[in-house]
């Protein structure tokens, strides 16, 4: 399995995944605004643009 950082273009699929998991997966909320915020923070973190206090690492499995 290959893991990569999340991108803004992943947001629609990430929202679909969150909605399909139900309420049991609290680390992946089915809330578009919250997920968009987390994806944005993760992008800034991986780009080296985030302040250390706000680092967010959000990764996804991907096909080779």
C-alpha positions as CSV (number, residue, x, y, z in Angstrom):
1,X,0.0,0.0,0.0
2,X,1.2,3.5,-0.8
3,X,0.2,6.4,1.4
4,X,0.2,10.0,0.3
5,X,-0.9,13.4,1.7
6,X,-4.4,14.5,1.1
7,X,-5.2,17.1,-1.5
8,X,-8.2,19.5,-1.9
9,X,-9.3,17.5,-5.0
10,X,-9.8,14.5,-2.6
11,X,-12.5,16.3,-0.6
12,X,-15.6,15.0,-2.4
13,X,-14.4,11.4,-2.1
14,X,-13.4,11.9,1.5
15,X,-16.8,13.3,2.3
16,X,-18.5,10.3,0.7
17,X,-16.3,8.0,2.7
18,X,-17.1,9.8,6.0
19,X,-20.8,9.6,5.3
20,X,-20.6,5.9,4.5
21,X,-18.9,5.1,7.8
22,X,-21.7,6.3,10.0
23,X,-21.2,7.9,13.4
24,X,-18.7,5.4,14.8
25,X,-15.6,6.9,13.1
26,X,-15.1,10.1,15.0
27,X,-11.7,10.9,13.4
28,X,-13.4,11.3,10.0
29,X,-16.5,13.5,10.6
30,X,-19.2,13.6,8.0
31,X,-19.1,17.4,8.1
32,X,-17.9,19.1,4.9
33,X,-16.8,22.3,6.5
34,X,-14.7,20.4,9.1
35,X,-13.1,18.1,6.5
36,X,-12.4,21.0,4.2
37,X,-10.6,22.8,7.1
38,X,-8.6,19.7,8.0
39,X,-7.6,19.1,4.4
40,X,-6.5,22.8,4.1
41,X,-4.4,22.5,7.2
42,X,-2.9,19.2,6.0
43,X,-1.9,20.8,2.7
44,X,-0.3,23.7,4.5
45,X,1.6,21.3,6.8
46,X,2.9,19.2,4.0
47,X,3.9,22.3,2.1
48,X,5.9,23.6,5.1
49,X,3.5,26.6,5.5
50,X,1.9,25.7,8.8
51,X,2.9,26.9,12.2
52,X,4.2,24.0,14.2
53,X,1.4,24.4,16.8
54,X,-1.2,23.7,14.0
55,X,0.4,20.8,12.1
56,X,-2.1,18.4,10.7
57,X,-1.1,15.3,8.8
58,X,-4.0,13.7,6.9
59,X,-3.0,10.8,4.6
60,X,-4.8,8.5,2.3
61,X,-4.1,5.1,0.9
62,X,-3.7,5.1,-2.9
63,X,-3.0,2.7,-5.7
64,X,0.5,2.6,-7.2
